[in-house]
Amino acid sequence: MKRTGIINADLCGALARLGHTDVVLLADCGMPIPAGVPVIDLALVHGIPRFAEVLDALTSEMVFQHCIAAEEAKGAPAGAWLTARFDGIEYISHEELKTLSASAKLFIRTGEATPYANAALVCGVSF
């Protein structure tokens, strides 16, 4: 059994298969799930688990070189959660983020019910 970190077996396996420049779409409970993208659905009820909690768990285990979020997130709680964790966030329209999600290697659905709590996280390398 793992001592620390993410213990969800499906999520652990999916994260281990990611490589440099792969995209992980971390989403609220309302973001449309694109066809054909593997999904880890963590949502239990509205608000559980929170976007920020899952983001913290991911960033403690993974290297992300870049974050892309919806322009609409600026000034919203979701934007603050992201700017507290990433420098130089790239902003695109929410519609463009939905389109980008179709090319993600992994889609993680949270229970977050705060508008625009979605981010495309681009995997980096640890060396």
C-alpha positions in Angstrom: 0.0 0.0 0.0 1.2 3.5 -0.8 2.4 5.6 2.1 1.6 9.0 0.7 0.0 10.8 -2.2 -2.9 9.9 -4.4 -4.4 6.6 -3.4 -7.2 6.4 -6.1 -6.0 3.4 -8.1 -7.4 4.5 -11.4 -6.0 8.0 -11.1 -2.6 6.7 -10.0 -2.4 4.4 -13.0 -3.5 7.1 -15.4 -1.0 9.6 -14.1 1.8 7.1 -14.3 1.1 6.7 -18.1 1.4 10.4 -18.9 4.4 11.8 -20.6 6.0 15.2 -21.5 3.5 17.6 -23.1 0.5 15.4 -22.4 -2.5 17.4 -21.4 -4.6 16.7 -18.3 -8.0 18.5 -18.2 -9.0 19.1 -14.6 -12.7 20.0 -14.6 -15.6 21.1 -12.5 -18.7 18.9 -12.5 -20.3 20.8 -15.4 -17.6 20.7 -18.0 -18.7 18.6 -21.0 -16.7 15.4 -21.2 -15.2 14.9 -24.7 -15.8 11.6 -26.5 -12.9 9.2 -26.5 -10.8 10.9 -23.7 -10.2 8.6 -20.6 -12.1 10.0 -17.6 -11.4 9.7 -13.9 -14.7 10.8 -12.3 -14.0 11.8 -8.7 -17.2 13.8 -8.3 -19.4 12.6 -5.4 -21.8 15.5 -4.8 -21.7 19.2 -5.7 -18.5 20.6 -4.0 -16.9 17.3 -3.2 -14.1 17.0 -4.0 -13.1 20.6 -4.5 -11.2 21.7 -7.6 -8.4 23.2 -5.4 -8.0 20.0 -3.4 -7.6 17.9 -6.5 -5.2 20.5 -8.0 -3.1 20.4 -4.9 -2.9 16.6 -5.0 -2.0 16.6 -8.7 0.7 19.3 -8.3 2.3 17.4 -5.4 2.8 14.3 -7.5 3.2 15.7 -11.1 5.3 18.2 -12.9 3.2 20.6 -15.0 5.1 23.0 -17.2 2.1 25.0 -18.3 -1.5 25.8 -17.3 -4.3 26.9 -19.7 -7.5 28.3 -18.3 -10.6 30.1 -19.6 -10.4 33.8 -19.9 -13.7 33.9 -18.0 -11.9 32.5 -14.9 -10.0 35.7 -14.4 -11.4 37.5 -11.4 -13.4 34.4 -10.4 -12.5 32.1 -7.5 -11.1 29.5 -10.0 -8.7 32.1 -11.4 -7.4 32.8 -7.9 -6.9 29.1 -7.2 -4.8 28.8 -10.4 -2.7 32.0 -10.1 -1.8 30.9 -6.5 -0.2 27.7 -8.0 1.1 28.7 -11.4 3.1 31.5 -13.0 2.2 32.7 -16.4 -1.2 31.1 -17.0 -2.3 31.1 -20.6 -5.9 32.3 -21.0 -8.2 31.3 -23.9 -12.0 31.4 -24.2 -14.1 28.9 -22.4 -15.2 27.5 -25.8 -11.6 27.1 -26.9 -10.9 25.2 -23.6 -13.8 22.9 -24.4 -12.3 22.2 -27.8 -8.8 21.7 -26.3 -10.2 19.1 -23.9 -10.9 16.8 -26.8 -7.1 16.4 -27.2 -6.4 15.7 -23.6 -4.8 12.4 -22.5 -6.8 12.4 -19.3 -10.0 14.2 -18.1 -10.4 14.4 -14.3 -13.9 15.5 -13.1 -14.2 17.0 -9.7 -17.4 17.8 -7.7 -16.6 21.5 -8.0 -19.7 23.7 -8.7 -17.9 27.0 -9.1 -18.1 28.5 -12.6 -15.0 28.1 -14.8 -13.1 25.8 -12.5 -11.4 24.1 -15.4 -7.7 24.0 -16.4 -5.6 22.2 -19.0 -2.4 21.2 -17.3 0.5 20.4 -19.6 2.9 17.8 -18.3 6.5 18.7 -17.9 9.6 16.6 -16.9 11.3 16.3 -13.6 14.8 16.6 -15.0 
